[in-house]
């Protein structure tokens, strides 16, 4: 019972605060009435699958998988809407044209979304080739991606 309560509190802490260290987690838990050692917190972080990621402020912080995925989607959307010029389908390939120098960043962001329809990606300076499993999945991905550039 104590462990599940502590786990819930840790998830609450990392979702509400930009926590950079295990010591910060321990201090916040103590404020909430939980006692925990560094070794316990280390195990909890592993059990909860928390990851340390680089925030937009340039500092590393702990995030849960759910928050990390939301951050990745937000980052991808922001990057895509500001950098992509066009998206076209060519059989099972999706060809994405970006502003000069932005293809690698957009491609890396797209790779992080882990879309099951995507087999692989290649980026140049201003062009990305996305290999999809089928022509239908390429067409569906193209339509989905076009929604992002129409919003900008």
C-alpha positions as CSV (number, residue, x, y, z in Angstrom):
1,X,0.0,0.0,0.0
2,X,2.8,2.4,0.9
3,X,4.6,1.7,-2.3
4,X,1.6,2.4,-4.6
5,X,0.8,5.6,-2.7
6,X,4.5,6.7,-3.0
7,X,4.4,5.8,-6.7
8,X,1.3,7.9,-7.3
9,X,2.8,10.8,-5.4
10,X,6.0,10.6,-7.5
11,X,4.0,10.6,-10.7
12,X,2.1,13.7,-9.4
13,X,5.3,15.4,-8.5
14,X,7.0,14.9,-11.9
15,X,3.9,16.0,-13.7
16,X,3.6,19.2,-11.7
17,X,7.2,20.3,-11.1
18,X,10.3,20.4,-13.4
19,X,12.2,17.8,-11.2
20,X,15.9,17.5,-12.1
21,X,17.2,15.2,-9.4
22,X,16.3,12.3,-7.2
23,X,17.0,14.5,-4.2
24,X,14.2,16.8,-5.4
25,X,11.8,13.9,-5.5
26,X,12.9,12.8,-2.0
27,X,12.4,16.4,-0.7
28,X,8.9,16.7,-2.3
29,X,7.9,13.3,-1.0
30,X,9.1,14.3,2.5
31,X,6.9,17.5,2.3
32,X,4.0,15.2,1.5
33,X,4.7,12.9,4.5
34,X,6.5,10.1,2.7
35,X,9.9,8.8,3.8
36,X,12.2,7.3,1.2
37,X,15.9,6.7,0.7
38,X,17.8,7.4,-2.5
39,X,18.0,3.7,-3.3
40,X,14.2,3.4,-2.9
41,X,13.6,6.4,-5.2
42,X,16.0,4.9,-7.8
43,X,14.0,1.7,-7.8
44,X,10.8,3.6,-8.0
45,X,12.0,5.6,-11.0
46,X,12.9,2.3,-12.7
47,X,9.5,0.7,-11.8
48,X,7.6,3.8,-13.0
49,X,9.8,4.0,-16.2
50,X,10.5,7.7,-15.6
51,X,12.9,9.1,-18.1
52,X,15.2,12.2,-17.9
53,X,14.6,14.4,-20.9
54,X,15.9,17.8,-22.0
55,X,13.2,20.4,-21.5
56,X,12.7,23.5,-23.7
57,X,14.6,25.5,-21.1
58,X,17.7,23.5,-21.7
59,X,17.5,21.6,-18.3
60,X,17.0,17.9,-17.8
61,X,14.0,16.7,-15.9
62,X,12.1,13.6,-15.1
63,X,9.0,12.7,-17.1
64,X,6.6,9.8,-17.1
65,X,6.1,8.0,-20.4
66,X,2.7,9.6,-20.8
67,X,4.0,13.1,-20.3
68,X,7.0,12.4,-22.5
69,X,4.8,11.2,-25.4
70,X,2.6,14.3,-25.0
71,X,5.8,16.5,-25.1
72,X,7.0,14.6,-28.2
73,X,3.6,15.1,-30.0
74,X,3.6,18.8,-29.1
75,X,7.2,19.3,-30.2
76,X,6.6,17.4,-33.4
77,X,3.4,19.5,-34.2
78,X,5.2,22.8,-33.5
79,X,8.3,21.8,-35.6
80,X,6.1,20.4,-38.4
81,X,3.8,23.4,-38.7
82,X,6.7,25.9,-38.8
83,X,9.1,24.0,-41.0
84,X,7.2,21.9,-43.6
85,X,6.3,23.3,-47.0
86,X,4.6,20.4,-48.7
87,X,3.7,16.7,-48.3
88,X,3.1,14.4,-51.3
89,X,2.6,10.6,-51.8
90,X,4.6,8.5,-54.4
91,X,3.4,4.9,-54.2
92,X,4.5,3.7,-50.7
93,X,6.7,6.8,-50.1
94,X,5.8,10.1,-48.5
95,X,7.9,13.0,-49.7
96,X,8.1,16.0,-47.3
97,X,9.6,19.3,-48.4
98,X,10.9,21.5,-45.6
99,X,12.5,24.9,-45.3
100,X,16.3,24.7,-46.1
101,X,18.2,22.9,-43.3
102,X,15.1,21.7,-41.4
103,X,14.7,18.2,-42.8
104,X,16.9,16.4,-40.2
105,X,15.1,18.0,-37.3
106,X,11.6,17.2,-38.7
107,X,12.7,13.7,-39.6
108,X,14.1,13.1,-36.1
109,X,10.8,14.4,-34.5
110,X,8.8,12.2,-36.8
111,X,10.9,9.1,-35.9
112,X,10.2,9.8,-32.2
113,X,6.4,9.5,-32.8
114,X,6.9,5.8,-33.5
115,X,4.2,5.5,-36.2
116,X,3.5,1.8,-37.0
117,X,2.9,2.7,-40.7
118,X,6.4,4.0,-41.1
119,X,9.1,1.5,-42.0
120,X,12.0,4.1,-42.2
121,X,12.9,7.6,-43.0
122,X,15.8,9.4,-44.8
123,X,16.4,13.2,-44.5
124,X,18.5,15.5,-46.7
125,X,18.8,19.3,-46.3
126,X,15.2,20.1,-47.3
127,X,13.6,16.8,-48.3
128,X,12.5,13.8,-46.3
129,X,11.6,10.4,-47.7
130,X,9.3,8.3,-45.5
131,X,8.9,4.6,-46.5
132,X,5.5,3.3,-45.5
133,X,4.4,-0.4,-45.4
134,X,1.8,0.1,-48.2
135,X,0.6,2.7,-50.6
136,X,-2.6,3.0,-48.6
137,X,-0.7,3.7,-45.4
138,X,1.4,6.3,-47.3
139,X,-1.7,8.0,-48.6
140,X,-3.3,8.0,-45.1
141,X,0.0,9.4,-43.5
142,X,0.1,12.1,-46.2
143,X,-3.4,13.2,-45.5
144,X,-2.7,13.2,-41.8
145,X,0.4,15.3,-42.2
146,X,-1.2,17.8,-44.5
147,X,-3.5,18.7,-41.7
148,X,-0.5,20.1,-39.8
149,X,0.6,22.4,-42.6
150,X,-2.9,23.7,-43.3
151,X,-3.1,24.9,-39.6
152,X,0.0,27.1,-40.0
